[in-house]
Amino acid sequence: MTRRAAFVLAALLLTVSATAQTTDSQQSTVPIPVRLETPGRSRIIVLDARITSEMDLRSLQAAPIVEMLRDIVAAEVALLLEEASIDGWLSTGELTTIGMTARFDTADLAAAVTVPVDLMAESVIEVAGSNPLPPYRALYPSLFAVGLPVNLEFNAVRTRIAETTGYGAEAIFRPGISVYDVVLESQITLERSGDETNTSVQDTRVVYDYEPWGLRLSAGQLQPAARGFQSTRALAGVSVVPQRFSPASAAGSGLYSQQIVLDAKSTANVIINDRLIRSIPLEPGIYRLEEFPLSPGLNDIRIDVIDEFGDVETVGRTIPYARQLLLPGAYDFALAAGVEPWDVALPFLTGYLRRGVTEAITAGTTLQLGRHYLLSSLDAIYATPVGTVSGDVALSTKEWGRTGFANRLTYRFALPRARYPWLPTVSTSVQYRNPGFRPSETVSDVGRTKWTNTFTLIQPMPWDLALAVGFSQRLYHAGEDRSGLAYVNLGRRVGRNGSVRIVGEYDFLKTDDNWGVQITFNMRFGGVGSASTTINTPEREVDIVGTAGTDLGRYQVSGDANIQNFRLTDGGLGGVGGSARFTGPAFSTALFGNVRLVGEGSIGDQQYDLVRYGVRGGTGLYYADRVFGFGRAARNSFAVVRADPAMPKNRVVVNESGGVVDGRSSFLGAATSTAYSAYSPKALQAQLTGLPADYSIGNTSFLYYPRYRSGVGVTIAGSRRVYVRGTLLNAEGAPVALSGLLVVPLFEPEIDESETAVGGWSFTDENGVFEIYGLVPGRYQIMVKGSEERSSLFDLEETEERFVEIGTVEVYE
């Protein structure tokens, strides 16, 4: 019987049982403890129960049970519970019909309700996603946030011929305001060159992510997405795309999902192509593992489920995969409509739709429509065990009379490297466009491509060599124009930090100067810097590039220098250049410059042709949850973190790793971290420097779930931990001597889960004096060991002292 059929039968049985009347009229309603047992968890609640004179449990108070199970059982089970509890009670018969077990202990006058694992709701785990660890607390974007990243540049250009120097400056502001997931953003550019100042406003739009449907709606200045033979153009209009739209996520990171049902605590090891991808500890329950990070070609997937007794159960399969495949039934689409800014006489509509037909086939269509222009196409991709085949067929009409078509066929062969390390990876494509085809409304007839052919083969070689060979060829409609290039690329790693690469090219359509070879040597120096030298033949020229950098506490310093086209024949030089970068938690800046040389002969015989130099930098002002901060220019989302103003003066450091700091507070504002991308959960860890050792702070480890251009503000609270001394007296006023006691807070202390708990055990001396360290302000209960009914209360007030005398405390029974 299927799970759905079982639920239908249960609903019918509940209807029958609801109409039945009990023959026992002598029932008592009494409160009893009920243990609610769900897979991996057990909780005790006190409920009213109906018990007969024969000590049979007939029913339990329904509302608390329904409330506790509503979010952890399957939707069908929750519905049955709601229907069965209409009268306010759940009978043992109704619980049994749903699939639960109710037991009653007459000796202890207590009951237990057990929920089996097959009634639980399914939990979805993304294998390629993040794994929030228990110490991390979830952070979600603020309802109102403002980010104002700014990039500045000043530059000067001096030319020898004009013997003049021109100066220029540019400031780019990218404000973003987020209000209830609605984002208003823009890019404002101020540019001054010579005596002219120009201002431009671009990419001004409103963006709204509608979570229930998973859509992103935009209105304003747009750059629509395109696929296949489509062309893109700036529009003023509206668009709708999937909420997680990006070139990477549109194709999905995997095609495989697997449900596992666990009756005991287990660990799921996900192994793809003989490589352990992720080990996931799981409590009992029902799980669906999704988003497998697959590679193009064949993928061997295995999930080893290891329970707490060491028994292993394995599930898996082998599937072909291509990066552009979608999950079966899943859609990828984009639709935009508007006008070319801001000319209403030039309307334009563009969009595409793709759907996963099976695990191995995805098909789609595209459409672009202008005032006198139409382009439509069909495309499909098919993953087979011997390679991936994809194709496009497109039709265009311009000025409603000139029609053309184009098609493309691509094949890629790749197998898992772990199993087939000796097989090559092969990619090839053929594309044809007839004379009438127009990929865009503005394309002219001159110099358009007729045939495009490409081929690439990558072959692993012995001795750590990597070999790639291939060619590309283009033929054009106009005249006899054509181009063709074949190449060979051979590389090898040298030692741990070096490599050498040789690239040879041959133009098989030219008769003169149709070949060339490049030899490149790379070397890294222990994470401090690198150097690269490239030799070009037959020109006999050398390019040299060097980089270096280091961390200076809260700052990073780096730089690079290059020598361009040094001629081995006469010592001539094409130019030199370099830059130096200085980056702090709240800003980044760089000095740059380069010189271009011209003339024959050695360096002494050459003259400068152009000199360019300048400085550029970036910073930003951010606000969320009443917290202001300065930080580096953010490309997307941000977080601002501060310490509670009531705490001692100290600095907040965010995400410090290996000496590199994302953000640090200063007199300008809170610590700001800008290293967040939309819909990519990332850990945020804060540290408070200079905090007295006797302070206890709240949680400082978070997992932030940012949305598009969102922000979150975090305030770290803390309390001073003090040393408390008191004297314990009994009801007669005599000291409670040589007795253990337990100090318990009667509030929820705000401390990090890794810190020592507030309160604990202590011991009185012969005079009844006790001491305990680590308390924070609040109310406490003292319980005497061995006679817990003897207890007392005391209050610890806010204080600046580290040692507090609370005087005498009288215990009572």
C-alpha positions in Angstrom: 0.0 0.0 0.0 1.4 3.4 -0.9 1.8 6.1 1.7 -0.9 8.3 0.1 -3.4 5.3 0.0 -2.7 4.6 3.7 -3.5 8.2 4.6 -6.8 8.0 2.7 -7.7 4.8 4.6 -6.8 6.5 7.9 -9.1 9.4 7.1 -12.0 7.0 6.6 -11.3 5.2 9.8 -11.1 8.4 11.7 -14.5 9.4 10.4 -15.9 6.1 11.6 -14.2 6.3 15.0 -15.4 9.9 15.6 -19.1 8.7 15.4 -18.6 5.8 17.8 -19.6 6.3 21.4 -17.8 4.9 24.4 -19.7 2.4 26.5 -17.9 3.4 29.7 -19.5 6.4 31.2 -17.3 6.6 34.2 -14.3 8.7 33.0 -12.2 11.1 35.0 -10.2 14.0 33.5 -6.8 14.3 35.3 -3.5 16.0 34.3 -0.7 13.6 33.6 2.9 13.8 32.2 3.0 12.7 28.6 6.3 11.8 26.9 6.1 12.8 23.2 8.7 10.6 21.4 9.7 11.6 17.8 12.7 10.2 15.9 15.8 11.6 17.6 14.0 13.6 20.3 11.8 13.1 23.4 9.9 15.8 25.2 7.7 15.7 28.3 4.5 17.8 28.5 1.7 17.9 31.0 -1.8 17.2 29.4 -5.3 16.6 30.6 -6.2 12.9 30.0 -9.5 11.0 30.2 -9.0 7.8 32.2 -11.7 5.2 32.9 -12.4 3.6 36.3 -10.6 0.5 35.0 -7.4 2.7 34.5 -7.7 2.7 30.7 -6.4 5.8 28.8 -9.1 6.9 26.4 -8.0 10.3 25.1 -5.5 13.1 25.5 -5.8 16.9 25.3 -5.3 17.6 21.6 -4.1 21.2 21.2 -0.6 20.8 22.7 0.1 17.6 20.7 -1.1 19.1 17.4 0.9 22.3 18.0 4.2 20.4 18.7 3.8 18.0 15.8 2.5 20.4 13.1 5.9 21.4 11.7 7.7 18.1 12.1 5.3 15.6 10.6 4.3 15.2 7.0 1.6 17.6 5.7 -0.9 14.7 5.3 -0.3 13.6 8.9 -0.8 17.1 10.2 -4.1 17.4 8.4 -5.3 14.1 9.9 -4.3 15.3 13.4 -6.3 18.6 12.8 -9.4 16.7 11.7 -9.2 14.2 14.6 -8.9 17.0 17.2 -11.9 19.0 16.2 -13.6 18.1 19.6 -10.4 19.1 21.5 -9.3 15.5 22.2 -7.3 12.8 20.6 -8.4 9.3 21.4 -6.0 6.4 21.5 -7.9 4.8 18.7 -7.5 8.0 16.5 -3.7 8.1 17.3 -3.4 4.4 16.3 -5.4 4.9 13.1 -3.0 7.8 12.1 0.0 5.5 12.8 1.1 6.6 16.2 1.4 4.5 19.3 -0.1 5.6 22.7 1.1 3.8 25.9 -0.2 4.3 29.5 1.7 3.4 32.7 -0.8 2.9 35.4 1.8 2.7 38.1 3.4 6.1 37.4 0.2 7.5 36.0 2.1 8.7 32.9 1.7 8.2 29.1 3.9 8.1 26.1 3.0 8.9 22.5 5.4 7.6 19.8 5.6 9.0 16.3 7.3 6.5 13.8 9.8 7.8 11.3 7.6 7.2 8.3 5.2 9.9 9.5 7.9 12.6 9.6 8.2 15.5 7.2 10.9 15.2 4.6 14.0 17.4 5.2 15.9 18.6 2.1 19.7 18.8 2.3 21.7 20.4 -0.5 24.9 18.3 -0.8 26.7 21.2 -2.5 25.3 23.8 0.0 26.6 24.9 3.3 26.3 22.8 6.5 25.1 25.0 9.4 26.8 23.7 12.5 25.0 23.8 15.8 27.0 26.6 17.3 26.0 29.0 14.5 22.9 31.1 14.9 20.9 32.0 11.8 21.0 35.6 10.6 18.4 37.0 8.1 18.4 40.3 6.2 17.1 43.4 7.9 13.8 44.8 6.8 15.5 48.1 6.0 19.1 48.4 4.9 21.2 51.0 2.9 24.5 50.4 1.2 26.5 53.1 -0.5 29.7 51.7 -2.0 31.9 54.3 -3.8 34.8 53.8 -6.2 37.1 56.8 -7.0 39.9 57.2 -9.6 42.2 60.0 -10.5 44.5 59.6 -13.5 46.8 61.6 -15.7 47.9 60.8 -19.3 50.9 62.5 -20.9 51.8 62.1 -24.6 55.2 62.9 -26.1 53.8 64.2 -29.4 51.4 66.8 -28.0 53.8 67.4 -25.0 50.7 68.0 -22.8 49.3 66.3 -19.8 45.6 65.6 -19.5 44.0 64.9 -16.1 40.8 63.0 -15.3 38.8 62.0 -12.3 35.9 59.6 -11.9 33.6 58.8 -9.0 31.2 55.9 -9.2 28.4 55.6 -6.6 26.3 52.4 -6.5 23.6 53.1 -3.9 21.3 50.2 -2.9 18.3 50.6 -0.6 16.5 47.4 0.6 13.0 47.7 2.1 11.1 44.5 2.8 13.0 42.6 0.0 12.4 45.4 -2.5 15.7 46.9 -3.7 16.2 50.3 -5.3 19.6 50.5 -6.9 21.5 52.6 -9.4 25.0 53.6 -10.6 25.8 57.3 -10.7 29.1 58.2 -12.4 30.7 61.6 -12.2 33.5 62.1 -14.7 35.8 65.1 -15.3 38.2 65.3 -18.1 40.0 68.5 -18.9 37.4 71.3 -18.5 34.4 69.0 -19.0 32.3 67.4 -16.3 29.9 64.6 -17.3 27.3 62.9 -15.2 25.6 59.6 -16.1 23.0 57.5 -14.3 22.9 53.8 -15.3 21.3 50.6 -14.1 18.6 52.4 -12.1 16.0 49.8 -11.3 13.7 48.3 -8.7 14.3 44.6 -7.9 11.9 42.4 -6.0 12.4 38.8 -5.1 9.1 37.0 -4.6 9.9 34.1 -2.4 6.7 32.0 -2.8 7.2 31.6 -6.5 10.9 31.9 -6.6 10.9 34.8 -9.0 13.0 38.0 -9.4 11.0 40.9 -10.8 12.9 44.0 -12.1 11.8 47.3 -13.5 13.9 50.1 -14.8 17.2 50.0 -16.8 18.0 46.4 -17.7 20.5 44.2 -19.4 18.4 41.2 -20.3 19.8 37.7 -20.2 20.3 35.9 -23.6 20.9 32.4 -24.8 22.0 30.7 -28.0 21.8 33.0 -31.0 20.1 35.8 -29.1 21.7 39.2 -28.8 21.5 41.5 -25.8 20.8 45.2 -25.6 20.1 47.7 -22.8 16.4 48.2 -22.2 14.1 50.4 -20.2 11.4 48.1 -19.1 10.5 45.1 -16.9 12.0 41.6 -16.6 11.3 38.4 -14.7 13.8 35.6 -14.1 14.2 32.8 -11.5 15.2 34.1 -8.2 18.6 32.4 -8.2 19.3 33.4 -11.7 22.9 33.3 -12.7 24.9 31.5 -15.5 26.0 28.9 -12.9 22.7 28.3 -11.0 20.5 28.4 -14.1 22.0 25.1 -15.2 21.8 23.7 -11.7 24.7 22.1 -9.9 23.4 18.5 -10.3 20.7 16.3 -11.5 20.5 13.6 -8.8 18.4 13.5 -5.7 18.0 10.6 -3.3 15.6 10.0 -0.4 16.8 8.1 2.7 14.8 7.0 5.7 16.8 6.7 8.9 15.5 4.8 12.0 18.6 5.5 14.0 21.2 8.2 14.3 23.5 7.8 11.2 26.1 9.4 9.0 25.6 9.8 5.2 28.8 9.8 3.2 28.3 11.1 -0.3 30.8 9.8 -2.7 31.0 10.9 -6.4 33.5 9.4 -8.8 35.3 7.6 -5.9 35.7 10.9 -4.1 34.2 11.7 -0.7 32.2 15.0 -1.3 30.5 15.4 2.1 29.9 13.5 5.3 26.5 14.5 6.9 25.6 13.5 10.5 21.8 13.0 10.6 19.3 12.3 13.3 16.5 9.7 12.7 14.0 11.0 10.1 13.3 11.3 6.3 15.8 13.2 4.2 16.2 14.1 0.5 19.7 14.8 -0.6 19.8 17.2 -3.6 22.2 19.5 -5.5 25.0 17.0 -6.2 28.1 18.6 -7.6 28.4 16.5 -10.8 31.0 16.7 -13.6 30.3 16.7 -17.3 30.3 13.1 -18.6 29.5 9.9 -16.6 29.2 10.2 -12.8 29.3 7.3 -10.3 27.2 8.3 -7.3 27.2 6.4 -4.0 25.7 7.2 -0.6 27.0 5.1 2.3 24.6 5.3 5.3 26.5 4.3 8.4 24.3 3.9 11.5 25.4 4.2 15.2 26.2 0.5 15.3 28.5 0.6 12.3 26.2 -1.1 9.9 26.5 0.3 6.3 23.7 0.6 3.7 24.6 1.8 0.2 22.5 3.4 -2.5 23.6 4.9 -5.8 23.7 4.8 -9.5 25.7 6.0 -12.6 24.3 8.9 -14.6 25.5 11.0 -17.5 25.5 14.8 -16.9 26.1 18.0 -18.9 26.3 21.5 -17.3 23.3 22.9 -19.1 20.9 20.1 -18.1 18.0 20.8 -15.8 16.3 18.6 -13.3 13.3 16.7 -14.8 10.3 19.0 -14.7 12.4 22.0 -13.7 12.3 25.3 -15.7 14.8 27.9 -16.5 13.5 31.1 -18.2 14.0 34.8 -18.6 11.6 37.4 -20.0 12.1 41.1 -20.6 10.1 43.8 -22.4 10.7 47.5 -22.9 12.2 50.1 -25.2 15.7 51.2 -26.0 16.3 53.9 -23.4 14.2 55.9 -23.6 12.8 55.8 -27.2 9.2 54.5 -27.2 9.4 54.1 -31.0 11.9 51.2 -30.5 10.0 48.5 -28.5 11.7 45.2 -27.8 10.8 41.9 -26.2 13.2 39.1 -25.5 13.1 35.8 -23.6 13.8 32.1 -23.4 12.3 29.0 -21.8 14.0 25.7 -21.0 12.6 22.6 -19.4 14.2 19.4 -18.1 12.5 16.6 -20.0 14.3 13.7 -18.4 17.5 13.4 -16.4 19.5 13.3 -19.7 17.4 15.7 -22.0 16.7 19.4 -21.7 15.0 21.3 -24.4 14.1 25.0 -24.9 13.1 27.8 -27.1 14.0 31.5 -27.5 12.3 34.6 -28.9 13.3 38.2 -29.7 10.8 40.7 -31.2 11.5 44.2 -32.3 9.7 46.8 -34.3 10.8 45.2 -37.6 12.7 42.2 -36.3 12.0 38.7 -35.2 14.3 35.9 -34.0 13.2 32.5 -32.7 15.1 29.3 -32.1 14.8 25.7 -30.7 17.6 24.1 -28.7 18.2 20.8 -26.9 20.9 19.0 -25.0 21.2 15.2 -24.6 23.7 13.5 -22.2 24.6 10.0 -23.3 27.1 7.5 -21.8 29.4 8.2 -24.7 29.2 12.0 -24.7 26.9 15.1 -24.7 25.2 16.3 -27.8 23.6 19.7 -28.1 22.1 21.7 -31.0 20.4 25.0 -31.9 18.2 25.9 -34.9 17.4 29.6 -35.3 15.2 31.6 -37.7 15.4 35.4 -38.1 13.3 37.9 -40.1 14.3 41.5 -40.6 12.0 44.2 -42.0 9.4 41.5 -42.4 10.7 40.1 -45.6 14.4 39.1 -45.3 14.5 35.7 -43.7 17.5 33.6 -42.7 18.4 30.7 -40.5 21.4 29.3 -38.5 22.2 26.1 -36.8 24.9 24.7 -34.5 25.9 21.2 -33.4 28.2 20.5 -30.5 29.6 17.3 -29.1 31.6 16.7 -25.9 33.1 13.5 -24.6 34.3 13.2 -21.0 34.5 10.4 -18.5 35.4 10.6 -14.7 39.1 11.1 -14.3 39.1 8.9 -11.2 38.0 5.8 -13.2 39.5 6.6 -16.6 42.6 8.8 -16.1 44.0 7.8 -19.5 41.0 8.8 -21.7 41.0 12.3 -23.4 38.3 15.0 -23.2 37.1 15.9 -26.6 35.0 18.9 -27.7 33.9 19.9 -31.2 31.3 22.1 -32.8 30.1 23.1 -36.2 28.0 26.2 -36.9 26.5 27.6 -40.1 24.6 30.8 -40.8 23.1 31.5 -44.2 23.3 35.0 -45.8 19.9 36.2 -44.6 20.4 35.4 -40.9 20.5 38.4 -38.5 21.4 37.7 -34.9 20.4 41.3 -34.1 18.3 44.0 -35.6 21.4 46.2 -36.1 23.7 43.7 -37.8 24.9 44.7 -41.3 25.7 42.5 -44.2 29.4 43.0 -44.1 31.9 40.5 -42.7 29.4 38.1 -41.1 30.3 34.5 -40.4 29.2 31.7 -42.7 31.0 28.6 -41.1 32.6 28.2 -37.7 34.4 25.0 -36.8 36.2 24.2 -33.6 37.9 21.1 -32.2 39.7 20.6 -28.8 41.4 17.5 -27.3 42.9 17.4 -23.8 45.0 14.3 -23.2 46.6 13.3 -19.8 50.3 12.3 -20.3 52.9 10.5 -18.3 55.4 12.5 -16.1 52.7 15.0 -15.1 52.4 16.5 -18.5 49.2 18.0 -19.8 48.6 18.1 -23.5 45.9 20.1 -25.4 45.5 20.3 -29.2 42.9 21.9 -31.3 42.0 24.2 -34.2 39.4 26.8 -35.1 38.3 27.9 -38.5 36.0 30.7 -39.8 34.6 31.4 -43.2 32.7 34.5 -44.1 30.0 35.4 -46.6 31.7 38.5 -47.9 34.4 37.8 -50.4 37.1 35.2 -49.7 37.7 36.2 -46.1 38.6 33.3 -43.8 40.7 32.5 -40.8 42.1 29.3 -39.4 44.4 28.5 -36.5 45.7 25.2 -35.1 47.5 25.1 -31.7 49.3 22.8 -29.3 49.5 23.5 -25.6 51.9 21.5 -23.4 52.3 22.1 -19.7 54.1 20.6 -16.7 54.4 21.4 -13.1 58.0 21.9 -11.9 58.5 21.2 -8.2 55.8 22.4 -5.8 55.7 26.0 -6.8 56.8 26.2 -10.5 55.4 25.3 -13.9 56.3 25.6 -17.5 54.0 25.9 -20.5 54.7 25.8 -24.2 52.1 27.1 -26.7 52.6 26.6 -30.4 50.3 28.2 -33.0 50.0 27.7 -36.8 47.8 29.6 -39.2 47.1 27.1 -41.9 45.4 29.7 -44.1 48.4 32.1 -44.3 51.5 31.7 -46.3 53.9 34.1 -44.5 54.6 34.5 -40.8 52.1 31.8 -40.1 53.6 30.3 -36.9 54.6 31.3 -33.4 55.7 29.7 -30.1 55.3 31.0 -26.5 57.3 29.6 -23.6 56.1 30.7 -20.1 57.8 30.0 -16.8 55.9 30.6 -13.6 57.2 30.5 -10.0 55.5 31.1 -6.7 57.4 32.1 -3.6 55.8 30.7 -0.5 52.6 32.8 -0.7 54.6 36.0 -0.6 54.8 36.6 -4.4 55.2 35.2 -7.9 57.1 35.7 -11.1 56.3 34.9 -14.7 58.5 35.1 -17.8 57.1 34.6 -21.3 59.4 34.2 -24.4 57.8 34.9 -27.8 59.2 33.5 -31.0 59.9 34.3 -33.8 59.7 37.9 -32.5 62.4 37.1 -29.9 60.6 39.2 -27.3 60.3 38.6 -23.5 57.5 39.7 -21.1 58.3 39.7 -17.4 55.7 40.1 -14.6 56.3 40.0 -10.8 53.9 40.3 -7.9 54.5 40.5 -4.1 52.3 41.0 -1.0 52.1 40.7 2.7 49.8 41.2 5.6 50.6 43.9 8.2 48.1 43.1 10.9 44.9 44.7 9.9 46.2 45.9 6.5 47.4 44.1 3.4 50.1 45.5 1.1 50.7 44.2 -2.4 52.2 45.3 -5.7 53.2 44.2 -9.2 55.6 45.3 -11.9 55.9 44.3 -15.5 58.3 44.7 -18.4 56.7 44.5 -21.9 58.2 43.4 -25.1 61.9 43.3 -24.3 63.6 42.7 -27.6 66.5 40.2 -27.4 67.9 41.4 -30.7 68.7 45.1 -29.9 67.7 45.5 -26.2 64.7 47.6 -27.1 61.7 47.8 -24.8 57.9 48.2 -25.4 57.2 49.6 -22.0 57.1 49.2 -18.2 54.4 49.4 -15.6 53.4 48.6 -12.1 50.9 49.2 -9.3 50.9 49.2 -5.5 47.8 48.3 -3.4 47.0 49.1 0.2 43.9 47.5 1.6 42.3 47.9 5.1 39.1 46.7 6.7 37.2 49.8 5.5 38.9 50.7 2.2 41.1 49.7 -0.6 43.4 51.9 -2.6 46.0 51.5 -5.4 48.7 53.6 -7.1 49.3 52.6 -10.7 51.4 53.8 -13.6 52.9 52.6 -16.9 55.1 54.0 -19.6 54.9 53.1 -23.3 58.2 53.4 -25.3 58.7 53.7 -29.1 61.7 53.8 -31.4 64.4 51.5 -32.7 67.6 50.3 -30.9 68.3 49.8 -27.3 66.5 51.5 -24.4 68.8 54.5 -24.5 67.8 55.2 -28.1 64.0 55.0 -27.4 61.6 57.7 -26.3 58.4 57.6 -24.2 55.3 57.7 -26.3 52.7 57.7 -23.5 52.8 57.9 -19.7 49.8 57.1 -17.6 49.6 57.2 -13.8 47.0 57.7 -11.1 45.3 56.4 -7.9 42.1 54.5 -7.4 40.3 53.3 -4.3 37.0 52.3 -2.9 35.0 52.3 0.4 31.4 52.4 1.5 28.9 53.5 4.1 26.4 50.9 5.3 23.4 50.8 7.6 21.1 48.1 8.9 19.2 47.5 12.2 20.3 50.9 13.6 24.0 50.1 13.1 26.3 52.2 10.9 29.6 51.1 9.6 32.3 51.8 7.0 33.7 49.0 4.9 35.2 48.1 1.5 33.0 48.6 -1.5 30.4 45.9 -1.6 29.3 44.2 -4.8 26.2 42.7 -3.2 25.2 42.2 0.4 26.9 43.3 3.7 26.8 42.9 7.5 27.6 45.5 10.1 28.6 44.3 13.6 29.0 46.3 16.8 29.3 45.8 20.5 26.5 46.9 22.8 27.1 50.6 23.7 26.8 49.7 27.4 29.9 47.5 27.2 33.5 48.8 27.7 35.2 50.5 24.8 36.6 47.8 22.5 37.1 46.9 18.9 35.1 44.4 16.9 36.8 42.3 14.3 34.8 40.3 11.8 35.9 37.2 9.9 39.6 37.2 10.7 41.5 34.3 9.1 45.2 34.0 8.6 45.8 37.6 9.4 43.2 38.9 6.9 40.3 40.8 8.3 37.0 41.4 6.5 36.0 44.2 8.8 37.1 46.1 11.9 35.3 48.7 13.9 36.8 52.2 14.3 35.8 55.7 15.4 34.0 55.9 12.0 31.5 53.1 12.9 30.9 49.4 13.3 32.9 46.6 11.7 31.6 45.9 8.2 32.0 42.8 6.1 31.1 42.9 2.4 32.1 39.4 1.4 28.5 38.1 0.8 26.7 37.0 -2.3 22.9 36.7 -2.7 21.5 33.3 -1.7 24.9 31.9 -0.7 24.9 31.3 3.1 28.2 32.2 4.7 29.6 32.0 8.2 30.1 35.3 10.1 32.3 35.3 13.1 33.0 38.3 15.4 35.7 38.9 17.9 35.8 41.6 20.6 39.4 42.8 21.2 40.4 44.5 24.5 37.4 43.1 26.4 38.1 42.6 30.1 38.5 38.9 31.0 35.6 39.0 33.5 33.0 39.8 30.7 30.6 37.2 29.2 29.4 38.0 25.7 26.6 36.6 23.6 26.8 34.4 20.6 29.5 35.6 18.1 29.2 32.9 15.5 26.4 33.2 12.9 25.3 31.9 9.5 24.1 34.7 7.3 21.5 34.0 4.6 21.7 37.1 2.4 19.3 38.2 -0.3 20.0 40.4 -3.2 21.8 43.6 -2.1 20.6 43.0 1.5 22.1 44.0 4.8 22.0 42.9 8.4 23.0 44.6 11.6 24.3 42.7 14.6 24.8 43.9 18.1 27.0 41.8 20.4 25.7 42.0 24.0 27.7 41.1 27.1 27.7 41.2 30.8 30.5 41.4 33.4 31.1 38.1 35.2 31.7 38.7 38.9 33.1 36.8 41.9 30.3 36.4 44.6 30.7 35.7 48.3 27.9 35.1 50.8 27.0 33.3 54.0 24.3 30.7 54.1 22.1 30.5 57.2 19.3 28.2 58.2 15.9 29.2 59.5 17.3 29.4 63.1 20.1 31.8 61.9 22.8 29.2 62.3 25.4 28.7 59.5 24.8 25.9 57.0 28.3 24.4 57.5 30.2 22.1 55.2 27.4 21.6 52.7 27.4 21.5 48.9 25.1 23.9 47.1 23.9 24.5 43.6 23.5 28.0 42.2 21.0 28.1 39.3 20.1 31.2 37.2 16.4 31.9 37.0 16.8 33.6 33.6 18.3 32.8 30.2 21.9 34.2 30.2 23.2 35.6 26.9 26.4 33.7 26.5 28.2 32.0 23.7 27.6 28.2 23.7 31.3 27.6 23.9 31.6 29.5 27.2 31.4 28.2 30.7 27.8 28.1 32.0 26.5 30.7 34.4 26.1 29.3 38.0 27.2 25.8 39.2 28.3 24.0 42.3 30.0 25.5 45.4 30.7 24.5 49.0 30.3 26.2 52.4 33.0 26.2 55.0 32.5 25.7 58.8 31.1 29.3 59.1 28.6 28.8 56.2 30.6 31.0 53.8 30.5 30.1 50.1 32.1 31.6 47.0 31.3 31.2 43.3 32.8 32.8 40.2 31.3 33.6 36.8 27.9 35.1 37.7 26.2 37.8 35.6 23.5 40.2 36.8 20.1 38.5 37.4 18.1 36.4 39.9 19.5 33.1 41.2 18.3 30.2 43.3 20.5 28.4 45.8 19.7 24.7 46.5 21.5 22.8 49.3 22.9 19.4 48.2 21.1 16.4 49.7 18.0 18.3 50.6 17.0 20.2 47.5 13.8 21.3 49.1 15.9 23.7 51.2 16.6 26.7 48.9 16.8 30.4 48.7 16.8 33.3 46.2 19.1 36.3 45.8 19.5 39.0 43.2 22.8 40.2 41.7 22.5 43.8 40.6 24.4 45.5 37.8 27.9 46.5 39.1 31.3 47.7 37.9 33.0 45.7 40.7 34.6 42.3 40.0 34.1 41.1 43.6 30.6 41.3 45.3 29.6 40.5 48.9 25.9 39.6 49.0 25.9 39.1 52.8 23.8 36.5 54.5 21.3 34.3 52.7 18.7 32.4 54.6 17.5 29.0 53.3 14.0 27.9 53.7 12.0 24.7 53.1 
